[in-house]
Amino acid sequence: MDSPGIRRTRLRRALVRLTAGCLMTAGLVGAGPAAADSSGAVDDVVDTATVVPVQTTGPADKRFNLVVMGDGYTAEEMPAFRADVEKHMNVLWSIEPFASYRSYINVWAVEVPSPESGVDCDPGLDAPRRDTPLNMGFWGGCNPGSVQRLLTVDSGRAASLADLVPGTSGANRQIVALAHSDTYGGAGGSYATASGGNALSSLITPHEIGHSLGKLQDEYDYYARGVAGGPYSGPEPTSAHHTLLTEEQMREQRAKWWRWLGERSDAGGVIGRFEGGLYSTKGVWRPSKHSIMKTLGYDFDQVEREVMVQAISAKVNLVQRHTPNTAPIGADRTVWVDTLHPLGGELSVVWRLDGRTIGIGDTRTVDLRRMHLSPGNHTLTATVSDPTPFVRDPAVRGSAALTRTVSWTVNRASTTPEDEVEAAFTGHTPTTSPVGARSVVHADTTHPTRDTLAVRWRLDGRTVDNPGNDRDLDLRSLRLTPGTHTLTARIPGSDAELRWTVDARPATGAYELSEPLRTVSRPGRPIEYVYDGEFTMKLTARDDQPGTVVSQFRVDGDGWYTYYGWPTDADAPFRFSPSGTVIDDLVYGKLGRSRAVPWDDATPDYGTHTVEYRSMDAAGNVSAAKSFLVTLVEPRG
């Protein structure tokens, strides 16, 4: 594990000029090149920066690193930046696949005080320019030909600040720049940007990372807000989640998302073929009615999620360490691999000797002394793979992102020197904060050449049976009772022990509605509220552990939607209405069938609707969904 003491890191770097090429994000046009600057000015910015580890899951050079930096936060406003980072990250961890692969990711905050508060051209072109370290600005950097919500950053300065994080480079990191602003905006490309304090800001971040990391495209059917896009006239899109093919053609050709057709979408509805995307209303189709690449608030659908799993996993190596294999090894020793440890499930390890599978289960160590090898050379391999159900494409599953093989040449004539390796833990799930009841907890050990160290797990003082791979313990299999538990891992015959607090109590959520016409209570049914027009809903959640709690709701079994208040005010309740409310040429809160843009069907869905709500705490616990009914009365006359 990296030491968390990387504070006040002050390294001078030469200015690296990069262009933040931007995919269309939230209806935005591309970001331009970094503004001209002097290396002296960049050095001044670097000298005032502080690198703060937010989440450390392993050495930076062996992890995917999110480097989050703020612009326009003065020294006095730095607590606001820290709060924005916490909220943005906790929302990110509530979305798959980031929830399951959080353990692959380090998060670093680069705190750099700004001489002035705010960023350029916020909210209008006539707003003053601000003296800020990253020169962030709306309107594409104050360009009259751009749009307000295109939020750009000086990429040279951003790269120089990111270089302050030891072990990171452009190959293993993603820069996220947060502007100190409540105005809606962001961009994606080489870097991702978002405003820090807008109600929707924390949802902009995963959308932009979808562009920057996953190369996902927008699913909007417009280029400029309020203007419906024309028909698509190009060839079959290279985008994994856009096509010209029919469902039948996808199945016949085994193309695009044919493996997911008919599946219930994690973003709501069923994976199929929905018209509109790539800024066109007609002639091109996407997998889901709505997903995070179309409407902020929903999850990635399965097609996008598969892309993101590969993109995240490609930034790391499933095999973190292993027995050296640069020369033949003897048959008088143990051979081992240390793997990564996804929170969502254990990796698989298959051992083979001369091509034949060794029947030793899913262990991370094999004792060659038990193999009784014949004279001569033998080939031992360990294939580490990720069996995640998030991936169905064999090409993705077999890629280096999700499958790695290590091989050794073994010869009985080679001998292994005796070693004096102390039994100790070498890596583990962080013990400084509670782990959730749905997590995989791990503990790696040292590796004596002639011994296999075991890891014994105990929960609340009782031994937990964990055969096979004893380095991982999947807490979901234990079906923990609500409350707080103590988990320990110990290496028998030594003093090495780890201890975690397990948080198995989800946050509790509550709702508050505006005054209804009447309330109806019937035995065996949720409470029903009757309205003849718009109404508001405020969701709140409480947890007995620190950290931001994310609330979600869904209507009539559609996709879960992250609650953020109201687009114009994070503290205001969400507003439902018969046809939805148009804000900045997007539509929010239509009760019943969703409506994203003004030209979508505005026909009110009168009658009774089921509204469910739940919460997700900082440890990843998800509360059981609760529900109430809302009846929308059709006007008479």
PyMOL commands that set and color helices and strands:
alter all, ss='L'
color gray80, all
select helices_A, chain A and resi 39-47+60-62+75-93+102-104+138-142+155-162+201-212+247-253+258-260+302-313+368-370+394-397+475-478
alter helices_A, ss='H'
color red, helices_A
select strands_A, chain A and resi 22-23+50-55+64-71+105-111+173-179+186-189+192-195+274-277+280-286+319-322+334-339+348-353+356-357+365-367+377-385+403-411+425-428+435-436+440-445+456-459+462-464+472-474+484-490+497-503+508-513+518-520+528-531+535-542+550-555+561-562+574-576+581-583+586-588+607-616+626-632
alter strands_A, ss='S'
color yellow, strands_A
deselect
rebuild
show_as cartoon
